[in-house]
């Protein structure tokens, strides 16, 4: 019997597809039935090989061995996912599999995940591409009715692979170069280093800021108060106050103008992340994880989108969706505004995926089962959809110029005529008990006055103020800066992509925090001293947002077939060659910057990779031979999910025995506690770097939460 093989990115997605296609027979690592085999990749099964794979001499990190330029490139299977890859390889090469369907996430990374497995398995069968923006049953069925030839996405794959190889070239060579020169592990990244440089620059601006005093003069006559602001000379403020005190205030001009504020656009991922940081304090990664969960629960559309528009064919379905959102969500109770979906339509600005919106599934789903973050983010997405299709906010702006003893003073006021779409946003904020100052800059209504009117004698008041330093970056403002980084250096007609993509920016921020280069203080992202020191020794090409933004634009051109991936990588290789050639040994003063990074010189054990001492550092337990690169991070998301941490005792036991028996680990799936052996293993990251990892073993099957 011939089969169609479907490869999804995650088991949960495979289950959703299987449900729609009535595939129910569970096998080891896949599902079978109704003429289909459905399996999954568990994220990145295959990655670029680490440097040692090309030559054993690269086990030691030496400047004279750089640059490392693989030719040809090699890829390896992640050790902890080898079993699933063997299953996929067997399925791909089964003789009864006559058709293959790529059903990984519809984007650059999803394409790379599938292609890596496909090519590593040695498969040469033609394949089709499932490209959908929603996990709703109807969307899945429609997607299978309109499958695309796999070759339509060859350029998307080339772009994804070129991005991966560029990250490897810059990350591996940059990290080894600076680590070997400075004698301590210094992590360099194609995108993370320019982002760290932006944070460091802002931190320096704040530290070096010299506040200046200034004075505002306020004149009150009757019900009207007018102002002269930012007087930087105290004597001048006193002179004006004396001049005007007790003298008549006369209205010279009154200008009234009706203005409107158009509804906001629908959400793309970055805008959602920015506003969720403002509303709830969520990090970009928390928002991405949450919206991905909502997508897999069929409650919202594809999250990793960079579009804020929908297409013409969606008009009627989105109209119905807005109606449902108004019915379901409490902050829209009583809303009876007209619905204008056309404002959200722009076919030219929808490429791979349309804007992020709820799905029709919200009308049937039991939303009470959602976690608090899921509920918050879903309501936020629904709120934006209602606002985007609502009426304009209309207001009357009044500007008054008044004269006292020959000196002009001004006042501005605003009167709301029709709250429009802002009514929904204000209800949403009220429901959250939001402490954010909404429209703090909006002036209050002014009293009615006429040209030439004498307001009576003026009473003066001087208030003292100081200029403010730039504000520290929050995830909201940093994401905005990443989006627009380098834009001023491009022509007006150049497509601008900034630093990273909607899909990668959250991971970049988390990597900086995990590496100990950035810390979170409330909502603010603050570079640590280690981060500041790292930026201080980086050359301009590595920390320039302009160059990195240009690379992102080139990757988009590869995706569209306008530029070859070979030309792009040739430029990266040229830059890496120049970097290695131009970078010389640091001065003793510069090297001293990185000489105090450990808490203790005492060894906690022997490195399992090279046998050197493992030391207790500020953020990790790391190998004293910086050429090695082994470390155990004190903040491990893998362990934190099970409600435990990498203590000194645990690290010591892992180094001694290679494993540690753990009691009372938490299972997020079942909500129960369990016992297991934590085994120290290793894998490679996307850049091909060797990294320590863990896996669980269950010697007593009764303790297995699965």
N, C-alpha and C positions, 0 to 999 in steps of 0.2 A: 504493500500500500504506500503510495507517495505521500510525503508530508511537507507542509510548509513550516519552516523553522523561524520562530520570532525571538529576537534577542532584545530584552528590555534592560534598563539600567539598574533597576532595583527589584528585589522580590515583590515589594508591595505593588509596583507598577505592573509586573508580570501577572499578579493575582487579579488586578482590575481588568486587564486585557482578557485573561482567561475566563473571567465571569461573563464578559460580553460575548465571547466566542464559544461559550459552553464547553470549556475544556476543564475537566474535573479530576482526571486520573493523576494522582501525585506520584512522581518518581523521585529518585535522588538527584536534586539539583535542577529539576525541570518538571513541567506538567505536560500531559499527553492526552489527546482526545480530539474527536471531531475533525481529524485530518491535520491537526496542528501539534507541533512541539513548541513549548514556550519556556524559555530559560532567561537567565539574568546575569549581569556582569559584576554586581556588587561594587559599583564605582570603577575606579581605575585598577583593573586587573594587571595591565601591562604598563610599564614605564620605561623611560630611557635608562639604559644601563649606567651604573656608576663608573667613575673614571678607572678604577682598578681592573674592570673587566677588559679594558683595552690593552693594559700593560701593567704587570705586577709592580713596576717601579713607582706607579702612582699611589701605592699604599702609603708611602711617605710623601708629605707635602713639601715640595721644594720649588723655589722660584725658577731654578734653571730648567725644570721640566715643563714650564709653561711657555706658551699657551697649549692647552689640550684641545685639539680640534678633531673630533671623530670623523673618520671617513673610511668605510661607511659607518653609519650610525647603527648601534646595537640596542636591542630592547630586551628586557627581562620580565619574568613573571613575578609578581609580588609573592614572597614565600607564604604568607598567611592566606593567600587566595589561590594557591596552586591547585588545590583539589577542584575548585569550581572551574578553573581554566581547563583542566583535563576533561571535565564533563562537556564544556563548550566545544573544545577541539573535536571530541568524538562526535558530537551532534552535527557540527558543521561539515564533517567529512563523511557522514553516513550516506550510503548509496541511495537510501530511500528518501533522503531530503532533496527535493527537486527545486525548492524555492526558499530563499532566505529573505526575511524582512527585518530591517534595522528599525527597532522601536525604542532606542535610547532617547534621552531628552533632545528635543528639537533645537539644537544650538551647536556652537563651536565645540564645547567640551564633550557633549553627548556624541557628536560625530567622531571625535578622536577616540573615545572609549570603545566604540564599536569597531572602528577600522583597525585599531591596534590588536584587538582580539582576532579579527578576521584574518589579518595578514600574518600574525604570529602563529595561527593555526594552519597556515599554508593553504587556506581555502581560495579557490579560484572560481567558484560558482557566482553567477550574476546575482545581485540582490536588489530589493526594492526598499524604499524609504517611507516609513510612516511619519508624517509631519502634522502634529496636532497642537492646539493651544489650550486644550482643556482635557481633563480626565473623565468628563461626563460620559456616560454610556453612549449617548447620541453622537458625541464628538468622536469617540473611538470608532464607532460603526461607520461614520461618515469618512473618517480617515482611511479605513480599510477599503472603502469604495473608491478612494482617490489616491492610491499609492503612487509614488513617484519613482522613476528609475534611479538607482543608486548613483549613477554617474552624474546626475544633476547636482550632486553635492560634493563633487571632487574638489572644487575650489575651496569649499568650506573646510574640508579635511586638510588641504594644503595649508590653509591659513592657521588651523589649529596646531598642526604639526610644526609649522615654522615658529609659532609662538612658543611652543614647548621647547624646541631646540634652542631658540634665542635665550630663553630663561636659563637653560642648562649652561650655555656658553658663558653668559655673563655671571651667573651664580657660581658655577664651579670654578672658573678661572679667577673671578674677583675675590671670592671667599678664600681660595687657596693662596692667592697672591698676598693679600693683606694679612692673613693669618700667619704665613711663613715669615713675613717681614716684621710683624709686631709681636710674635711669640704668644699670641692669645687668639682665641676663636673670634673672628670678625666676620659676620655674615653680610654678604653683599647680594643685592637682588636687582634685577632690571627695573622693576617698578617700586619695590619697597624702599630702596635707597633714596630716590627722588622724593617719595612721600615723607620719609624721615627728615630729609633736608628741609622740606616745607615746615614741618613742626619745629625743627631747630631754629630756623630763621624767625619764626613767630616768637619763639621763646626768647631769643636775643632781643627782638624788638621790644618786648615787654620789659625785660631786665634793664635795657638801656634807655627806657623812656624817661624823659624829664618832664614832669607835670608842670603846667603853667597855670597861674591863677587868672581868672577873668571875672567880670562883674556884669550882671544884668540889671537894668534899670526899669522899674515898673511904675507907670502912672495910672492912678485910679481916680475917675471922676464919675460920680453917680454909679450906674450899674456896669460901666465899661472900664476895663483895664487894658492898656496898651503897653508895648514893650520896646526897648532897645537892648539887643542881646550881644554878648561876647565883646564887651569893652575890655581891652587888655591893659588899660591904664587906669589905676585907681583914682588918680587925680582927675582924669577926664570924667569918670563916673560921678565923682563928687561935684564937679563943676556943673554937669548937666542936672543933677538932682537939685542943687541950690538954685539954678536958673529957672527950673520948672515948678518948684514947690510953691503952692498957693496961687499960681497963675492959671488963667483960663485955658481949657483944652477944647480945641475946635476940630470938627470932622472935615477933613479936606477931600476925601474920596471914599466911596463905598462901592465895591465891585462884587456882584453876585453872579455865580456861574454854576449851572447844573452840570454835574459830572457823573460818570458811571464807572463801575469796576466790573469788568467782565468776569464771568465764572472761571474758576481755575481749570486747567487741563486735567484729564484723567491721569492716573498714576502710571509711571514706569517704575522699575524696581528702585532706582536710586532716590527718586522723590519720595516714595513710600518709606524707605529707610530713614531719610532725613527727617520727615515729619513725625515718624514713630519715635525717633530719638527726642524730639521736642515734646511730644504728647506724653510719652510713657517712660522716657529714659532708656529705651531698649538700644542695645548695640546693633550695628549693621548686620553682624552675624546672627544675632538672635532673631532679627526680623526676617532674614533670608531663610533660616531654619524653620521659622513659624509659617511663613507663607508657602514654603515648599510642602510642609505638612498639610496645609489647607488645600493645596493643589492636588496632592495625592488622595485627599479625602473628597475630591471633586467639588469643592466649595468655592474655588477661585480659578482663574485662568493661569496660563503659564507665567511663572514669576520672573524669570530672567530676561525681561523685555526692556528694550530701550525706546519703545514707542509710547506716545501719550494719546494715540488716536485709534479709532476703529474704522472698519471699511463699510462701504455703502450697503453691502448685502446684510449687515448686522443691524440695520436701523430698527426694524420692527421687533426683533428679539430683545434688543437693548431697551426699547421703550417698555416692553412688558417687564423686563428685569427691574427697571427703575420703579415701576408701580409696585412690584413685590417688595423691593427694599423699603419703600415708604410704609408698606403694611407691616413688615416684620420688625423693623428696628425702632426702639422707643424714642430715640432722639428726633424722629421725623413725624411723630404723631401730629395729626392735624394739618400737615403740609398739603396745600392744594394748589401749588404753583403749576403753571403749564410746564410740560416736559419738552425740551428742545434737544433732541438727539443729534440733529444735523450739525450743530456746532462742534461735535466730537468726531466728525467724519473727515478723514483726509487719506485717501488711498495711497497717495504718493509718500506719506510719512509712515506707512506700515510696510516693513520689509518681511522679516521672518515671523514676527508675532505682533499682535495688536496690544493695546494698553491692558493693564492689569485691572480686571473687574471681577465681581462675584459671578457665579454661574447660576443657572436656573435651579440647581440642586438645593439652594438655600430654602426654597419654598417647601421642600419635602423633608429636609434633614432635621434631626433633633439637635439643635444648637446648644442645648444645655449640657451635652457631653463634651463640649470643647474645653480645652484648658483656658485659663484666664488670658494668656498671651494670644492664643488662637482667636478667642472671642474679640479681644481688643483690636487685633489687626483686621479681622473680617469686618467689624463695624467701621473701622477707619476706611477701608476700601469702599464699603457701601456708601459711607458718608460722602466720599469724594465723587462717586458716580452720581449721587443725587445733586450735589453742588454743581458739577460740571454740566448737567442738563437743566439747571434751574435758570431763573431770570437774572438779569443784570441787577447789581446793587446800585441804586440811584441815590445821590445826595446833592445838596446845594452847598457850595463852598463860598464863604463870605470873606473878603479881604478889606480891612479898614486901614486907612492912613489918617492919622490925627496929628495936629500941630500944636505945640505949646512953646510960646516965646521963641518962635522961629525954628524950633527943632522938630523933626519928624519922628513919629513912633508908629508902630504897626500892631495889628491884631488879626488873627485868622480864626475862623469858626466853621463848623460843619453841622448841617442839619440833615438827618436821614429822611429821604422821601419814600423810598421803597427798599426794605432790607434785602429783598431778593434772595439769592443763594446763600448769603451770609447768615440767614435765619437758621438754616440747617447746621452750619458750622458752629454757630453760637450754642445751639442746643446740644451738639456733640461735646463741646468744651464744658458746658454746664454739667452734663452727665458725668464727665470725668473729674469734676471739681478741679479743673485745670488751674494751676497756679501761674501759668504763663500769662504775661501781660499782653492781652490781645489789643492790637492797634493802639499801643500806648502813645503813639505819635499823633493820633487823631485828635484835633482840637474840639472843644465843646462848642455848642451853639452860642452865638453872640446876641446881645440885646439889639433890638431894632433901633437903628440910627439913620440920619439922613445927611446928605452933603450940606456943609455950612452950619450944621447944628452945633451950638455951644453947649458943651457937657458940664460946664461949671468949673470950679477951681480944682486943680490937680493935687493929689497927695502922692508923694514919691516914696519908693522903697527900693533899696539896693540889696541884691542878693549876691553872695560870694560863691564861686564855683571853681573847679579845676578841670583842665583838659584830661581826657581819659586815655589810657594806653590801649593798644589793640587788644582785643579779647582773645584769650586762649581758644584754640580750636576745640569744638565739640565734634562728635561724629557727624552731626548735621552739617556744620560749616566746613569740615574737612572733606566730606563727600562732595559738597558743592565745589570746593577748590580743586579737587581731583578731576571733576567733570570738565572744568574750564581751564585746567593747567595748560599753559603755552598758547592759548587761543590768540592772544594779542600779536603773536609772531607769525600767524598764518594770514593768507589773503582772505578777503571777505567771502569768497566763493569756495574756500577749502572746507571740506567736511571735517568737523572737529570732534575728536573722541576723548581727549584728555588722557589722564593716567588710569590705566586699567579699564575694565569693562563692568557693566552692572553685575555680571556673574562673579567677578574676581575681586572687587574692591573690599568686600567684607573680609575675605580671607587674608588680604594684604594687611589690613589693620590688626587682625588677630595675630598674624605672624610677628608683627612688630612688638605687640604686647608680650607674646610668649617668649620672644627672644630677649626680653629684658631691656629693649631700647625705648619703650614707651610704657607709661603707666596711666591708669585711669584715676582721676580725682573728681568724684561726682560725675558730671557729664563731660568734663574736660579731658582731653588727651594731652599729656605732658611728656615731652622727651626726658628720659633719665640722663644722668651724667654720662653713662656709657653710650647712650644714643648721641648726645651732643659731641662726645669725643670722636665717635665713629665718623660723623659728618665732617668734623674738622680736618680729618686726614683723607677724605675722599676727593678725587679729582673732579673737575667740573663735568666731564662727560657722564660720569656715573650718577651724579646727583642733579643733573639738569632735567627739569620737567619738560622742557621744550623738546629735547631729543627723544625722550621716552614717548611723548605725545605724538611726535612724528612717526615713531615706530608703530604705534597703535593705528594711526591713519593708514600706514602702508599695509598692515595686516588686513584692514577692511578692503583695501584695493585688491589684495590677493584673493579675498573672498569673492570679489566681483569679477575676477579674471583680468584686472587691469594691470597688475604687476606680477612678476613671477616670484615664487618663493625662493628660488636660487639667488635672484638679485638681492632680495631682502637679507638673506643669511650671509651673503657675501659682504654686505655692509656691516653686519654685526661682527663677523670674523675680523674684518679690517679694524674695527674699533677695539676689539679684544687684543689683537696683535699690538696696536699702538699703546694700549694701556700697560701691557706687560713690559714693552720696550722702554716706555717713558717713566715708569715708576721705579725709583731707586730706594735704597735702604733709608729708613727714617732717621732723623736726628735723635740723640739720646733724650731730648726734651719731649719729642713726640712719642717716643716709645714708652716713656714714663707715664703717659696718660693711661695706659692699660696695665699697669703693674700692681694695682691694688684691687683686683676684681674678686678675690677669694675671701671667704669668711675665716678659713682655717687652712693651715698648711698640712694638717694631719690627713693621712690617707684613710679612706674608709674601705679600701679593697683594691684588688687588681683589675685592670681593664680587661674585659673578655676578648677584646679585639687585638690588642698589642702587648698586654702584660704590664703596661706602665701603671703608676699610681692613679687612683681616682680620688679627686679632691672635692670638698664641700664648697661649692660656689654660692653666689648670691641667689641665683635662680635655678641652678642645676647642680647635679653631681657629675663632674666632667673629668675626662682623661687629662692627666698632666702633660701628655705629649700632644700639643695642639695640632700636630700633623695628623693625628688619629681621627679626631672629631667625635668620639663616643661621648654621649652624655645622657643622663636621666633627668628630665625636667621635673622640677618640684611641683609645678602646676601642670598636671596631666589631665586633659579632658576625658581620656579613656577611663582613668581611675575615678575622676570626679563624678562621672555618670553612675558609678557604683557606690558613691558616697564614701570613698576612701581617698587617701593622698599618698604621695611618694615621700614617706618619712625617711629619716636617716637610717633607722633600724631596718626598714623594708629594703632600701637601696643596698645596704650592707649584706643582707641575706641573699638578695638576687645576685650580687657580684660573687658571693661565696659559693652558692649552690646552683645558680641558674634558674631557680624557682623558689616560690614561697607559698606555703599553705595559708589561704586567706579565709577568715570566718566573717559571717554576717555581711556579705556583699549584697548590694541592692539591685534588684532587677526592675528596670523601668517598665518592662513589658507586663510583668505580672504584679508588680508592687510588693513582692515578697523578698525575704532575705535568703541567701544561699551561701554555701561554702564551695571553694574551688582552689585549685593550684594556679597561681599566677606565674606564667613561664616567660622568661626573658628571651626574645627572639630578635630578628632584625629584618628590615625591609629597605626599600629605596623610595625616595620621594619623587615628585614630578620632574625634578631637575637631575635625577640620577644619583643624588647623594645618599650614602649609606646612613641609615638612622636606626636607633634602637626602638623596638616595638614590643608588644605583649600579646599573649594569647592565654585563654583559660583552658584548663584541663580538669576533667571531673572523674577522679579515681573512684568516687562513690556515686553511682548514677542517681541515687535518691536525692543528692544535693543539687542536681542539675535543674535549674529553673525552667529549662526548655521543655 
